[in-house]
């Protein structure tokens, strides 16, 4: 949670490939992400395309990589991405629906209860396997939390909200709804995303406690 | 006002569970309330966390903060508490109740009603809420908010049928939603304040709850049986149970006694009790009259013919009669005596007749009825009443517990007619002569020979020399006493006490010569049923006498003691029938062997052999088993299944086999196939001998050479063996221990350890690894030779390789190896890391934590990583709490190193521990 040192840009042009100099905390983060599926390579990939000043789509590609990084974290937390299964299941349901015999008024024949059973099964699956975005965020945060503690609701919600906001931001950028410059992307998005990840995976608990002590001493903020 | 802006402050507080908890647990300033409410705190209490078969109720730092500041901002906190959304988390409700306890009456009562409403519908566990609720009830009482107090008390102290009412006793069929202890505490601590505020309502509340208990408990009965379940209103040993009925009776009695100290108080309290029908309330009333009633009150109660005849209130009526009859005037006494003289007025009703009751029975009952009452006031009787009493007493005997309709006493074991002091005073010969004369009266609770023998044994031990000298005097006595004398002497020998053996051996010879019968049918448990027990005691005494000490039997007695053993080792016990009945699943053969005459005798024969061997060695004349031919012949004879088919006897051979190898390896090699037969038909004999061998014997090199085939057979039979653990441990685990040792010593050329590993269960493997670790870590273990150390490391690496892809449970016990000083530190840490990398937590964890400070200075990077992985793989999440000193020492060492990367890792670990709630290491990274 405390402020960390900033991002260092690469010195490009000393060889055929642009070199990427990493800040200390970027190296820390890389090490932390190393055991979380492809998260580390997506992270370094994002930094790499962003550092390539000649790449006109660098920001969107970096945003895409970071959105994928969040998906990797979900997978590392044990959440499977079932979006495709959802489409397949809906298609199957659609076929069954169209084959279901009807009466003259269009109502479903009483001799065809199968569709109702299928719908029940679909909704059960949907509820069990496709949690809400917030639910997915909760589960990801809790699943990969090195502290392994159930947070109180205000903390849980605040952290889930942050993770969802990063995903939304990256989505908006990669879909072109919002086009920050590379520098803006670094300072407004990547920096805070790195801080979020470091706070999550490598908490600086007692540094935060020191800050809280100061907060308690000073009294409630006025602003 | 603070420097941080609002958003950054909130972000800091909400960043992690640790931050949130730290902030609220350290916040004690009501000045933050407005800010926190505006930021939507206090609006989301944590829900219960449910697992498959468990539920956890998280505490809520926010509500705990409210408790702390409630007294300083009552209106504000009350308003916040009122708005906390509904939750099923009783910890949150406990906090709300605690908040209410700190608020003025009106505000407290509002929250109390809200909590009572929740409690009306909530059916789950209340955790520690009842204690807080009791405090709130007391607070409301003091604040004169009596209605709110009762509103809360009603659901809290409600009486309900027990879930298992159908199967539980009457006492347990009514229960409460809170634990009995809490119930009692609330009545004891909270009720006085309520009684002071509104004593009638508070008292009546308790009466109503007791009535609820009685209604539920006796709903199916035609009569009130409370006098059975609560024999006495006062505290009495006959009130054997703790139940709601007892708790409420105690509370009502005590509060009633307080209220009835004045005449008006007594009248009003009795009036409240009288509102409820049922003998239990009448009994409480009689108890009050006994304690605080005036003479007239006493007379009114005692002269009440309904009470006189009511057996259900008899105890309290009787105690009133006993305690207060003296206070009555002469005419009042006469009236009572007339009632007693009239008797209970029993009639032979058709129902009684149907139950087989006769007129004579009723007369007898009436006589006993009068006798009990007379006996309570016998000191005041004269004239015809006295004559009546004495006549009845002479005929029926003095009643022992007249005020109890039934009385329970417990038996405390056999008792002795003489104390140890009395026996000491008699001296050994006096004791012998007393034992010849004393006879038990035979009553179930009367002194018995068994009780006497227990005291006698301790006296003999403490005066062994004297009793040994006089041992011949005890010949001719009952087997119980002879056994007892020999037992006392055996204890003395074990303690190194010297005495004359000659007269003792005389007594042994006499005992062994007594007719041997094993018929114990019809025995009364108060004396030895036959001479078998004394014979076994002879064997045990000799066993101790063979041990090398100043108290040992002189070798000159060799022939005499052998003659004794020759007879004893032919004793019929164990019989095949007794082995079937008492052995098998009840007792393993090795344990059974020492509890039989022949088995114990055979053990003694082996000890005899050591005794003789020692003596011959001193003279340079020991030449293997041929030097003790009597033992060789006897052991050979007892191996013949036609002569002795007992498994217990076979276990004796297994138990001592390693000693046979030591004494005479050639002889042992010849015996081995007979003791450990490979034929499947004799599998039980193999198992009996093998289990005893492997359980009680360490791994000896020379024995392995003799028993190599038996080891292989034991591995083959791993899955078949019964798995019954002998006293010394599981034979299959011990097999693994032996094979591990032989492998690392370099004897296991056939890879029997590998065969064992592939055949054994993970639990057995886990034991072997842990045991090896303990052995290597033990202070008494010498540093193994370099080649052994190398094979130890290679064996572990082999285990790791073979287990890392399959069952990983055995790897966890590598934790025990971390304490081994002889193993290379870096190698230990590397192996530990490999196990932890597989996600396996090292056990026993305290051994790992203890080792880390020792290893930290030379290998700080490895230690911090092992420690981090221990934290990350800890299945409980709190195991480190037992080793905080060791962890602190290791971390301090690491944080003092020059390697900045390692220091950074250590700091990160300290922060992680903090995030997990282990804040005791904060000073390591945030020095003041």
Interface residues (C-beta under 8 A of the other chain):
Chain A: X1 X146 X147 X148 X149 X150 X151 X152 X153 X154 X155 X157 X158 X159 X199 X202 X203 X204 X205 X206 X207 X208 X209 X210 X211 X212 X213 X214 X215 X216 X218 X219 X220 X221 X222 X223
Chain B: X1 X2 X3 X4 X5 X6 X9 X10 X11 X12 X13 X14 X15 X16 X17 X18 X19 X20 X21 X22 X23 X26 X27 X29 X31 X32 X34 X35 X36 X40 X41 X44 X45 X46 X47 X49 X58 X60 X61 X62 X872 X877 X908 X910 X911 X912 X913 X914 X915 X916 X917 X919 X922 X925 X926
